[in-house]
Amino acid sequence: MRVLVIGANGQIGQMVVSRLKEKGHEPVAMLRKEEQAQAFEDDGIDTVIADLEEDFSHAFEDVNGVIFTAGSGASTGGDKTILIDQEGAIEAIDLAKSHELDHFVMVSGLGVENPRGVEGEIRPYLHAKHRADEHLIDSGVPYTILRPGLLKNGEGKGTVTFYEYKGETKSGEIIREDVADVLVKIIGYPPEDKIYYVVKGETSISQIL
């Protein structure tokens, strides 16, 4: 599958792009800046320069699927959260629909299912992601939503707790590398329009789905 990775220069995005290539997919790294492209192209990965805050419709040409792992980042304000995590995601979903893509994989987060139940600075982010997730669910685009636990750096374990959302969630952490491996596993399967959660656990990633 030829997969557009939105947020390819992020920590998870870089790992996703590399693993997609290893698994025989054709990743297309969507990047905001020209100077970011060389490192990907040196590894034989196609790139496209596009910005979620501008017209990025050209990035959807000649792709079959999308992994959306972009985010405004913890250091930005609420305005960027709305522009990137909500409106950027919504526009990407609409473009996926107009191009009749086969699979849209959204990286969401723990707590997005009930943003009003969370207090603190993270609440605007959860509301934005909730809005984007709901738009994807209602869009008619074949989708999978992945809601990882608290993201941590480190060496991946290759094992997780992975489960479909049915009204209850389990809190926990997850290594970014394991999230990347789960995303690559998901994009390789036909979408079933489901929401999954992933935190640390003992189930081999090779056995999920």
C-alpha positions in Angstrom: 0.0 0.0 0.0 1.2 3.5 -0.8 0.7 5.3 2.6 0.8 9.0 3.2 2.3 9.6 6.7 1.1 13.0 8.1 3.5 14.0 10.8 6.3 12.0 9.3 9.0 14.1 11.0 7.7 13.5 14.5 9.1 10.8 16.8 6.4 8.3 16.0 6.1 9.4 12.4 9.8 8.7 11.6 9.6 5.2 13.0 6.3 4.5 11.1 7.9 5.6 7.8 10.9 3.4 8.3 8.8 0.4 9.4 6.4 0.8 6.5 9.3 0.5 4.1 10.6 -2.5 5.9 7.2 -4.2 5.6 7.0 -3.6 1.8 4.7 -0.7 1.8 5.4 2.6 -0.1 5.5 5.4 2.5 5.2 9.0 1.5 6.5 11.3 4.2 4.5 14.5 4.5 6.8 17.3 5.7 6.5 21.0 6.4 10.0 22.0 5.4 12.2 21.3 2.4 15.2 20.8 4.6 13.6 17.9 6.4 13.2 15.9 3.1 16.9 14.9 2.5 17.2 12.4 5.4 14.1 10.6 4.1 15.1 10.6 0.5 18.5 9.3 1.4 16.7 6.2 2.7 14.8 5.9 -0.6 11.5 7.3 0.9 9.3 9.5 -1.2 8.4 12.9 0.4 5.9 15.6 -0.2 6.1 19.2 1.2 2.8 20.3 2.7 1.5 22.2 5.7 -1.7 21.4 7.6 -2.3 25.1 8.1 -2.4 25.7 4.3 -3.7 23.9 1.2 -2.2 20.4 1.4 -4.5 18.7 -1.1 -1.6 17.8 -3.4 -0.3 15.4 -0.8 -3.2 13.0 -1.4 -2.3 12.3 -5.0 -1.5 8.7 -5.8 -1.8 7.3 -2.3 -4.1 4.5 -1.0 -4.0 5.1 2.7 -3.1 7.6 5.4 -1.6 7.4 8.9 -2.3 10.7 10.7 0.3 11.1 13.5 0.7 14.9 13.4 0.3 17.0 16.5 0.7 20.6 17.6 3.1 19.6 20.4 3.0 20.3 24.1 4.7 23.7 23.9 2.1 25.3 21.6 -1.0 27.1 22.7 -4.7 26.3 22.2 -4.8 28.0 18.8 -2.3 25.6 17.3 -4.1 22.7 18.9 -7.3 23.7 17.0 -5.4 24.4 13.8 -3.4 21.1 13.7 -5.1 18.5 15.9 -8.6 19.4 15.0 -9.0 21.4 11.7 -5.9 19.9 10.1 -7.2 16.4 10.8 -10.7 17.2 9.7 -9.4 18.5 6.3 -7.2 15.4 5.9 -10.3 13.2 6.5 -12.3 15.2 3.9 -9.4 14.8 1.4 -9.3 11.1 2.1 -13.0 10.9 1.3 -12.8 12.9 -1.9 -9.9 10.7 -3.1 -11.7 7.5 -2.0 -8.8 6.2 0.0 -8.8 2.7 1.3 -7.9 3.3 5.0 -7.4 6.2 7.3 -5.5 5.4 10.5 -5.8 8.2 13.2 -3.5 8.4 16.1 -5.7 9.7 18.9 -5.2 9.4 22.7 -6.3 8.1 26.0 -9.0 10.3 27.4 -10.3 11.5 24.1 -13.5 9.5 24.6 -14.5 11.8 27.4 -12.7 15.2 27.2 -15.1 16.8 29.6 -14.1 14.4 32.3 -10.5 15.6 32.3 -9.2 18.8 33.9 -6.0 20.7 33.3 -4.0 22.0 30.3 -4.6 18.8 28.3 -8.3 19.4 28.0 -8.3 21.6 24.9 -6.2 18.9 23.2 -8.6 16.2 24.1 -11.5 18.2 22.8 -9.8 18.8 19.5 -8.9 15.2 19.1 -12.4 14.1 20.1 -13.9 16.4 17.4 -11.5 15.0 14.8 -12.2 11.4 15.8 -16.0 12.0 15.6 -15.6 13.6 12.2 -13.7 10.5 11.0 -16.3 8.2 12.4 -19.1 10.1 10.6 -17.2 10.6 7.3 -17.8 7.3 5.6 -14.0 6.9 5.2 -12.8 3.4 6.1 -10.9 4.0 9.3 -9.1 2.7 12.4 -8.6 5.0 15.4 -5.7 4.1 17.7 -5.7 5.7 21.2 -2.4 5.0 22.9 -1.6 5.6 26.6 0.9 8.1 27.9 3.7 8.1 25.4 7.2 7.3 26.6 10.6 7.0 24.9 12.7 3.9 25.1 13.3 0.6 23.4 10.1 -1.0 22.3 9.1 -4.3 24.0 7.2 -5.8 21.1 4.3 -6.6 23.4 1.3 -4.6 24.3 -2.2 -4.6 25.8 -4.4 -4.0 22.7 -8.2 -3.9 22.9 -11.3 -2.6 21.1 -13.1 0.3 22.8 -16.4 -0.8 24.2 -17.1 1.9 26.8 -14.2 1.1 29.3 -10.6 2.0 29.1 -7.4 1.0 30.9 -4.9 3.7 31.9 -1.2 3.1 31.3 1.9 4.0 29.4 3.2 2.9 26.0 6.6 3.1 24.3 6.5 5.2 21.1 8.4 2.5 19.2 5.6 0.0 20.1 3.0 2.5 18.9 4.8 2.7 15.6 4.8 -1.0 15.2 1.1 -1.3 16.0 0.3 1.4 13.4 2.2 -0.4 10.7 0.3 -3.6 11.7 -3.0 -1.9 11.5 -2.5 -0.3 8.1 -1.8 -3.8 6.7 -5.2 -5.0 7.6 -8.6 -4.2 6.0 -10.3 -1.4 8.1 -13.3 -2.4 10.2 -14.2 1.1 11.4 -13.1 0.4 15.0 -11.4 2.3 17.9 -8.6 0.5 19.6 -6.6 1.3 22.7 -3.0 0.3 23.3 -0.8 0.4 26.5 2.0 -1.7 27.9 1.2 -5.4 28.1 2.2 -8.9 27.3 0.6 -9.7 24.0 3.0 -9.8 21.0 2.3 -7.1 18.4 2.5 -9.9 15.8 -0.6 -11.5 17.3 -2.9 -8.4 17.5 -5.8 -8.1 15.0 
